[in-house]
């Protein structure tokens, strides 16, 4: 049975030698961190950077016409805190969560 997102990324990293040598991966739009956390657990030499602004910018309306942006940001803050706690189970040198847009985060990476 093939293939969910985690399986596809794991197979790609396996083909690049992630099981035998250090590699760096970036997950943009990490949200709850399921993919990043699975990769960290599978590949002990892998360094993962999760990138997500964890901020709801849109003004969505509920069924009564009330703006729910603030409520959504409270939910997003909870997701960030939970994901940050999960990332912290791994050494900082291997697992970093960047609370930034992809453009903002890209300025902090060097090749």
Contact map, one row per residue, 1 for C-alpha under 8 A:
111000000000000000000000000000000000000000000000000000000000000000000000000000000000000000000000000000000000000
111100100000000000000000000000000000000000000000000000000000000000000000000000000000000000000000000000000000000
111110110000000000000000000000000000000000000000000000000000000000000000000000000000000000000000000000000000000
011111110000000000000000000000000000000000000000000000000000000000000000000000000000000000000000000000000000000
001111111000000000000000000000000010000000000000000000000000000000000000000000000000000000000000000000000000000
000111111100000000000000000000000010011000000000000000000000000000000000000000000000000000000000000000000000000
011111111110000000000000000000000000000000000000000000000000000000000000000000000000000000000000000000000000000
001111111111000000000000000000000000000000000000000000000000000000000000000000000000000000000000000000000000000
000011111111100000000000000000000000000000000000000000000000000000000000000000000000000000000000000000000000000
000001111111110000000000000000000000001000000000000000000000000000000000000000000000000000000000000000000000000
000000111111111000000000000000000000000000000000000000000000000000000000000000000000000000000000000000000000000
000000011111111100000000000000000000000000000000000000000000000000000000000000000000000000000000000000000000000
000000001111111111000000000000000000000000000000000000000000000000000000000000000000000000000000000000000000000
000000000111111111100000000000000000000000000000000000000000000000000000000000000000000000000000000000000000000
000000000011111111000000000000000000000000000000000000000000000000000000000000000000000000000000000000000000000
000000000001111111000000000000000000000000000000000000000000000000000000000000000000000000000000000000000000000
000000000000111111111000000000000000000000000000000000000000000000000000000000000000000000000000000000000000000
000000000000111111111110000000000000000000101100000000000000000000000000000000000000000000000000000000000000000
000000000000010011111000000000000000000000111000000000000000000000000000000000000000000000000000000000000000000
000000000000000011111100000000000000000000001000000000000000000000000000000000000000000000000000000000000000000
000000000000000011111110000000000000000000001100000000000000000000000000000000000000000000000000000000000000000
000000000000000001011111000000000000000000001110000000000000000000000000000000000000000000000000000000000000000
000000000000000001001111100000000000000000001110000000000000000000000000000000000000000000000000000000000000000
000000000000000000000111110000000000000000000111100000000000000000000000000000000000000000000000000000000000000
000000000000000000000011111000000000000000000111100000000000000000000000000000000000000000000000000000000000000
000000000000000000000001111100000000000000000001111000000000000000000000000000000000000000000000000000000000000
000000000000000000000000111111000011000000000001111000000000000000000000000000000000000000000000000000000000000
000000000000000000000000011111000000000000000000011100000000000000000000000000000000000000000000000001000000000
000000000000000000000000001111100000000000000000011100000000000000000000000000000000000000000000000000000000000
000000000000000000000000001111111111000000000000011100000000000000000000000000000000000000000000000000000000000
000000000000000000000000000011111000000000000000000101000000000000000000000000110010000000000000000000000000000
000000000000000000000000000001111100000000000000000000000000000000000000000000110110000000000000000000000000000
000000000000000000000000000001111111100000000000010000000000000000000000000000000010010000000000000000000000000
000000000000000000000000000001011111110000000000000000000000000000000000000000000000000000000000000000000000000
000011000000000000000000001001001111111000000000000000000000000000000000000000000000000000000000000000000000000
000000000000000000000000001001001111111100000001010000000000000000000000000000000000000000000000000000000000000
000000000000000000000000000000001111111110000000000000000000000000000000000000000000011000000000000000000000000
000001000000000000000000000000000111111111000000000000000000000000000000000000000000000000000000000000000000000
000001000100000000000000000000000011111111100100000000000000000000000000000000000000000000000000000000000000000
000000000000000000000000000000000001111111110111000000000000000000000000000000000000000001000110000000000000000
000000000000000000000000000000000000111111110000000000000000000000000000000000000000000000000000000000000000000
000000000000000000000000000000000000011111110000000000000000000000000000000000000000000000000000000000000000000
000000000000000001100000000000000000001111111100000000000000000000000000000000000000000000000000000000000000000
000000000000000000100000000000000000000111111100000000000000000000000000000000000000000000000000000000000000000
000000000000000001111110000000000000000000111110000000000000000000000000000000000000000000000100000000000000000
000000000000000001001111100000000000001100111111000000000000000000000000000000000000000000000100000000000000000
000000000000000000000111100000000000000100001111100000000000000000000000000000000000000000001110000000000000000
000000000000000000000001111000000001000100000111110000000000000000000000000000000000000000000111000000000000000
000000000000000000000001111000000000000000000011111000000000000000000000000000000000000000000011110000000000000
000000000000000000000000011111001001000000000001111100000000000000000000000000000000000000000011110000000000000
000000000000000000000000011111000000000000000000111110000000000000000000000000000000000000000000111111001000000
000000000000000000000000000111100000000000000000011111000000000000000000000000000000000000000000111111000000000
000000000000000000000000000000000000000000000000001111100000000000000000000000000000000000000000011110000000000
000000000000000000000000000000100000000000000000000111110000000000000000100110110000000000000000001100000000000
000000000000000000000000000000000000000000000000000011111000000000000000100110000000000000000000000000000000000
000000000000000000000000000000000000000000000000000001111100000000001001100100000000000000000000000000000000000
000000000000000000000000000000000000000000000000000000111110000000001000000000000000000000000000000000000000000
000000000000000000000000000000000000000000000000000000011111000000001000000000000000000000000000000000000000000
000000000000000000000000000000000000000000000000000000001111100000111000000000000000000000000000000000000000000
000000000000000000000000000000000000000000000000000000000111110000111000000000000000000000000000000000000000000
000000000000000000000000000000000000000000000000000000000011111111110000000000000000000000000000000000000000000
000000000000000000000000000000000000000000000000000000000001111111110000000000000000000000000000000000000000000
000000000000000000000000000000000000000000000000000000000000111111000000000000000000000000000000000000000000000
000000000000000000000000000000000000000000000000000000000000111111000000000000000000000000000000000000000000000
000000000000000000000000000000000000000000000000000000000000111111100000000000000000000000000000000000000000000
000000000000000000000000000000000000000000000000000000000000111111110000000000000000000000000000000000000000000
000000000000000000000000000000000000000000000000000000000011110011111100000000000000000000000000000000000000000
000000000000000000000000000000000000000000000000000000000011110001111111000000000000000000000000000000000000000
000000000000000000000000000000000000000000000000000000011111000000111111100000000000000000000000000000000000000
000000000000000000000000000000000000000000000000000000000000000000111111110000000000000000000000000000000000000
000000000000000000000000000000000000000000000000000000000000000000011111111000000000000000000000000000000000000
000000000000000000000000000000000000000000000000000000010000000000011111111100000000000000000000000000000000000
000000000000000000000000000000000000000000000000000001110000000000001111111110000000000000000000000000000000000
000000000000000000000000000000000000000000000000000000000000000000000111111111000000000000000000000000000000000
000000000000000000000000000000000000000000000000000000000000000000000011111111100000000000000000000000000000000
000000000000000000000000000000000000000000000000000001110000000000000001111111110000000000000000000000000000000
000000000000000000000000000000000000000000000000000001100000000000000000111111111000000000000000000000000000000
000000000000000000000000000000000000000000000000000000000000000000000000011111111100000000000000000000000000000
000000000000000000000000000000110000000000000000000001000000000000000000001111111110000000000000000000000000000
000000000000000000000000000000110000000000000000000001000000000000000000000111111111000000000000000000000000000
000000000000000000000000000000000000000000000000000000000000000000000000000011111111100000000000000000000000000
000000000000000000000000000000010000000000000000000000000000000000000000000001111111110000000000000000000000000
000000000000000000000000000000111000000000000000000000000000000000000000000000111111111000000000000000000000000
000000000000000000000000000000000000000000000000000000000000000000000000000000011111111100000000100000000000000
000000000000000000000000000000000000000000000000000000000000000000000000000000001111111110000000000000000000000
000000000000000000000000000000001000100000000000000000000000000000000000000000000111111111000000000000000000000
000000000000000000000000000000000000100000000000000000000000000000000000000000000011111111000011100000000000000
000000000000000000000000000000000000000000000000000000000000000000000000000000000001111111110010000000000000000
000000000000000000000000000000000000000000000000000000000000000000000000000000000000111111100000000000000000000
000000000000000000000000000000000000000100000000000000000000000000000000000000000000011111110110000000000000000
000000000000000000000000000000000000000000000000000000000000000000000000000000000000000111111110000000000000000
000000000000000000000000000000000000000000000000000000000000000000000000000000000000000101111111000000000000000
000000000000000000000000000000000000000000000010000000000000000000000000000000000000000000111111000000000000000
000000000000000000000000000000000000000100001111000000000000000000000000000000000000000001111111000000000000000
000000000000000000000000000000000000000100000011110000000000000000000000000000000000001101111111100000000000000
000000000000000000000000000000000000000000000001110000000000000000000000000000000000001000011111110000000000000
000000000000000000000000000000000000000000000000111100000000000000000000000000000001001000000011111000000000000
000000000000000000000000000000000000000000000000111110000000000000000000000000000000000000000001111100001000000
000000000000000000000000000000000000000000000000001111000000000000000000000000000000000000000000111110000000000
000000000000000000000000000000000000000000000000001111000000000000000000000000000000000000000000011111111000000
000000000000000000000000000000000000000000000000001110000000000000000000000000000000000000000000001111111000000
000000000000000000000000000100000000000000000000001100000000000000000000000000000000000000000000000111111100000
000000000000000000000000000000000000000000000000000000000000000000000000000000000000000000000000000111111110000
000000000000000000000000000000000000000000000000000000000000000000000000000000000000000000000000000111111111000
000000000000000000000000000000000000000000000000001000000000000000000000000000000000000000000000010111111111100
000000000000000000000000000000000000000000000000000000000000000000000000000000000000000000000000000001111111100
000000000000000000000000000000000000000000000000000000000000000000000000000000000000000000000000000000111111110
000000000000000000000000000000000000000000000000000000000000000000000000000000000000000000000000000000011111110
000000000000000000000000000000000000000000000000000000000000000000000000000000000000000000000000000000001111111
000000000000000000000000000000000000000000000000000000000000000000000000000000000000000000000000000000000011111
000000000000000000000000000000000000000000000000000000000000000000000000000000000000000000000000000000000000111
